[in-house]
């Protein structure tokens, strides 16, 4: 399976450590993986695994740059993923738009409580799964974003 991960900056935090472990495991199992990220200090670790990386300026749900979406869409069209995994809620709008344009399913991993201005479209037909890292984050999604 070909998967692309949309990641926050690759710095020293737990979510990036778990992303690195997940990608390492998936490659070991024979999957093809690519990464869309603003880059960061740990980018070299992903490069050592021969992961194709497309760098972009960090986006959040309030700002959707259509030029950036078009450029990233070209990268994804050439990689042709079967699945998009958005690895941070702040990139949910960006990733969901790419999934919709490419007609691909996506997963979203939520690591933190949603900020008041964040919007999460839990009714998107492309949303194949929603992963929360804790029961507290799950309850926040249920109560704040009305995710069932």
C-alpha positions as YAML, in Angstrom:
chain: A
units: angstrom
residues:
- id: 1
  name: UNK
  ca: [0.00, 0.00, 0.00]
- id: 2
  name: UNK
  ca: [1.17, 3.53, -0.74]
- id: 3
  name: UNK
  ca: [0.61, 6.02, 2.08]
- id: 4
  name: UNK
  ca: [1.42, 9.67, 2.54]
- id: 5
  name: UNK
  ca: [1.63, 11.29, 5.96]
- id: 6
  name: UNK
  ca: [0.99, 14.99, 6.50]
- id: 7
  name: UNK
  ca: [3.11, 15.89, 9.49]
- id: 8
  name: UNK
  ca: [3.74, 18.90, 11.71]
- id: 9
  name: UNK
  ca: [7.34, 20.16, 11.96]
- id: 10
  name: UNK
  ca: [9.78, 17.31, 12.53]
- id: 11
  name: UNK
  ca: [11.10, 18.33, 15.93]
- id: 12
  name: UNK
  ca: [11.69, 16.58, 19.23]
- id: 13
  name: UNK
  ca: [8.23, 15.69, 20.48]
- id: 14
  name: UNK
  ca: [6.36, 12.51, 21.22]
- id: 15
  name: UNK
  ca: [4.06, 12.64, 18.20]
- id: 16
  name: UNK
  ca: [7.05, 12.79, 15.83]
- id: 17
  name: UNK
  ca: [8.74, 9.92, 17.65]
- id: 18
  name: UNK
  ca: [5.62, 7.78, 17.21]
- id: 19
  name: UNK
  ca: [5.36, 8.87, 13.56]
- id: 20
  name: UNK
  ca: [8.96, 7.79, 12.95]
- id: 21
  name: UNK
  ca: [8.28, 4.40, 14.55]
- id: 22
  name: UNK
  ca: [5.08, 3.95, 12.53]
- id: 23
  name: UNK
  ca: [6.75, 4.84, 9.22]
- id: 24
  name: UNK
  ca: [9.73, 2.58, 10.02]
- id: 25
  name: UNK
  ca: [7.36, -0.32, 10.74]
- id: 26
  name: UNK
  ca: [5.30, 0.30, 7.59]
- id: 27
  name: UNK
  ca: [8.42, 0.37, 5.39]
- id: 28
  name: UNK
  ca: [9.65, -2.82, 7.07]
- id: 29
  name: UNK
  ca: [6.30, -4.42, 6.16]
- id: 30
  name: UNK
  ca: [6.78, -3.46, 2.48]
- id: 31
  name: UNK
  ca: [4.58, -0.37, 2.23]
- id: 32
  name: UNK
  ca: [5.63, 2.72, 0.29]
- id: 33
  name: UNK
  ca: [5.51, 5.88, 2.38]
- id: 34
  name: UNK
  ca: [5.92, 9.59, 1.61]
- id: 35
  name: UNK
  ca: [5.90, 12.57, 3.95]
- id: 36
  name: UNK
  ca: [4.50, 16.08, 3.57]
- id: 37
  name: UNK
  ca: [6.03, 18.32, 6.24]
- id: 38
  name: UNK
  ca: [7.47, 21.76, 6.92]
- id: 39
  name: UNK
  ca: [10.72, 19.93, 7.72]
- id: 40
  name: UNK
  ca: [12.66, 20.32, 10.92]
- id: 41
  name: UNK
  ca: [15.64, 19.01, 12.86]
- id: 42
  name: UNK
  ca: [14.62, 15.35, 12.47]
- id: 43
  name: UNK
  ca: [14.07, 15.46, 8.70]
- id: 44
  name: UNK
  ca: [17.44, 13.76, 8.14]
- id: 45
  name: UNK
  ca: [16.24, 10.72, 10.15]
- id: 46
  name: UNK
  ca: [13.34, 10.26, 7.72]
- id: 47
  name: UNK
  ca: [15.65, 10.81, 4.73]
- id: 48
  name: UNK
  ca: [17.84, 7.94, 5.93]
- id: 49
  name: UNK
  ca: [14.83, 5.68, 5.44]
- id: 50
  name: UNK
  ca: [14.59, 6.92, 1.82]
- id: 51
  name: UNK
  ca: [11.20, 8.52, 2.46]
- id: 52
  name: UNK
  ca: [10.16, 10.98, -0.28]
- id: 53
  name: UNK
  ca: [9.63, 14.33, 1.47]
- id: 54
  name: UNK
  ca: [7.68, 17.29, 0.14]
- id: 55
  name: UNK
  ca: [8.29, 20.41, 2.23]
- id: 56
  name: UNK
  ca: [5.61, 23.04, 2.75]
- id: 57
  name: UNK
  ca: [5.14, 26.04, 5.04]
- id: 58
  name: UNK
  ca: [3.11, 24.95, 8.06]
- id: 59
  name: UNK
  ca: [-0.64, 25.35, 7.60]
- id: 60
  name: UNK
  ca: [-3.44, 25.34, 10.11]
- id: 61
  name: UNK
  ca: [-7.18, 25.00, 9.69]
- id: 62
  name: UNK
  ca: [-7.74, 28.74, 9.41]
- id: 63
  name: UNK
  ca: [-5.41, 29.30, 6.44]
- id: 64
  name: UNK
  ca: [-5.75, 27.31, 3.25]
- id: 65
  name: UNK
  ca: [-3.35, 28.40, 0.51]
- id: 66
  name: UNK
  ca: [-4.73, 27.13, -2.82]
- id: 67
  name: UNK
  ca: [-1.37, 27.60, -4.55]
- id: 68
  name: UNK
  ca: [0.15, 25.31, -1.96]
- id: 69
  name: UNK
  ca: [-2.69, 22.80, -2.42]
- id: 70
  name: UNK
  ca: [-2.12, 22.75, -6.21]
- id: 71
  name: UNK
  ca: [1.63, 22.30, -5.81]
- id: 72
  name: UNK
  ca: [1.22, 19.52, -3.26]
- id: 73
  name: UNK
  ca: [-1.42, 17.87, -5.43]
- id: 74
  name: UNK
  ca: [1.19, 17.54, -8.20]
- id: 75
  name: UNK
  ca: [3.54, 15.77, -5.77]
- id: 76
  name: UNK
  ca: [0.76, 13.44, -4.65]
- id: 77
  name: UNK
  ca: [-0.40, 12.73, -8.19]
- id: 78
  name: UNK
  ca: [3.09, 11.47, -9.04]
- id: 79
  name: UNK
  ca: [3.33, 9.44, -5.81]
- id: 80
  name: UNK
  ca: [-0.29, 8.20, -6.18]
- id: 81
  name: UNK
  ca: [-1.04, 7.23, -2.56]
- id: 82
  name: UNK
  ca: [-3.80, 4.80, -1.68]
- id: 83
  name: UNK
  ca: [-4.29, 6.56, 1.65]
- id: 84
  name: UNK
  ca: [-3.52, 9.93, 3.25]
- id: 85
  name: UNK
  ca: [-2.80, 10.05, 6.98]
- id: 86
  name: UNK
  ca: [-3.04, 13.51, 8.52]
- id: 87
  name: UNK
  ca: [-0.88, 13.34, 11.61]
- id: 88
  name: UNK
  ca: [-1.96, 16.57, 13.32]
- id: 89
  name: UNK
  ca: [-5.36, 18.24, 13.66]
- id: 90
  name: UNK
  ca: [-3.93, 21.64, 12.67]
- id: 91
  name: UNK
  ca: [-3.38, 20.28, 9.15]
- id: 92
  name: UNK
  ca: [-6.81, 18.64, 8.93]
- id: 93
  name: UNK
  ca: [-8.33, 21.13, 6.50]
- id: 94
  name: UNK
  ca: [-5.28, 21.04, 4.22]
- id: 95
  name: UNK
  ca: [-5.15, 17.23, 4.23]
- id: 96
  name: UNK
  ca: [-8.89, 16.76, 3.82]
- id: 97
  name: UNK
  ca: [-8.85, 19.09, 0.81]
- id: 98
  name: UNK
  ca: [-6.07, 17.05, -0.79]
- id: 99
  name: UNK
  ca: [-7.95, 13.81, -0.09]
- id: 100
  name: UNK
  ca: [-11.11, 15.22, -1.66]
- id: 101
  name: UNK
  ca: [-9.26, 16.46, -4.78]
- id: 102
  name: UNK
  ca: [-7.47, 13.13, -5.21]
- id: 103
  name: UNK
  ca: [-10.52, 11.01, -4.33]
- id: 104
  name: UNK
  ca: [-8.53, 9.21, -1.64]
- id: 105
  name: UNK
  ca: [-9.55, 8.13, 1.85]
- id: 106
  name: UNK
  ca: [-7.76, 9.67, 4.80]
- id: 107
  name: UNK
  ca: [-7.12, 9.03, 8.46]
- id: 108
  name: UNK
  ca: [-6.69, 11.79, 11.01]
- id: 109
  name: UNK
  ca: [-4.70, 11.40, 14.21]
- id: 110
  name: UNK
  ca: [-5.52, 13.94, 16.92]
- id: 111
  name: UNK
  ca: [-2.90, 14.42, 19.63]
- id: 112
  name: UNK
  ca: [-4.27, 17.41, 21.54]
- id: 113
  name: UNK
  ca: [-7.50, 19.11, 22.50]
- id: 114
  name: UNK
  ca: [-8.89, 21.19, 19.65]
- id: 115
  name: UNK
  ca: [-8.33, 24.92, 19.90]
- id: 116
  name: UNK
  ca: [-11.54, 27.02, 19.93]
- id: 117
  name: UNK
  ca: [-11.03, 28.25, 16.34]
- id: 118
  name: UNK
  ca: [-10.27, 24.79, 14.92]
- id: 119
  name: UNK
  ca: [-12.92, 23.09, 12.85]
- id: 120
  name: UNK
  ca: [-12.97, 19.37, 12.19]
- id: 121
  name: UNK
  ca: [-15.25, 17.96, 9.50]
- id: 122
  name: UNK
  ca: [-16.05, 14.53, 10.90]
- id: 123
  name: UNK
  ca: [-18.70, 13.99, 8.21]
- id: 124
  name: UNK
  ca: [-16.34, 14.05, 5.24]
- id: 125
  name: UNK
  ca: [-17.00, 11.06, 2.95]
- id: 126
  name: UNK
  ca: [-13.24, 10.56, 2.54]
- id: 127
  name: UNK
  ca: [-12.62, 10.33, 6.31]
- id: 128
  name: UNK
  ca: [-11.88, 6.62, 6.80]
- id: 129
  name: UNK
  ca: [-10.85, 6.81, 10.43]
- id: 130
  name: UNK
  ca: [-10.19, 9.10, 13.36]
- id: 131
  name: UNK
  ca: [-7.47, 8.20, 15.84]
- id: 132
  name: UNK
  ca: [-7.10, 9.89, 19.21]
- id: 133
  name: UNK
  ca: [-4.09, 9.38, 21.44]
- id: 134
  name: UNK
  ca: [-6.05, 9.31, 24.69]
- id: 135
  name: UNK
  ca: [-9.51, 9.04, 26.16]
- id: 136
  name: UNK
  ca: [-9.35, 12.71, 27.21]
- id: 137
  name: UNK
  ca: [-8.67, 13.82, 23.62]
- id: 138
  name: UNK
  ca: [-11.51, 11.60, 22.41]
- id: 139
  name: UNK
  ca: [-13.91, 13.16, 24.91]
- id: 140
  name: UNK
  ca: [-12.81, 16.63, 23.82]
- id: 141
  name: UNK
  ca: [-13.65, 15.75, 20.20]
- id: 142
  name: UNK
  ca: [-17.03, 14.39, 21.20]
- id: 143
  name: UNK
  ca: [-17.89, 17.43, 23.29]
- id: 144
  name: UNK
  ca: [-16.25, 20.18, 21.21]
- id: 145
  name: UNK
  ca: [-16.44, 19.00, 17.62]
- id: 146
  name: UNK
  ca: [-19.51, 16.79, 18.12]
- id: 147
  name: UNK
  ca: [-17.66, 13.77, 16.76]
- id: 148
  name: UNK
  ca: [-19.59, 10.62, 17.56]
...
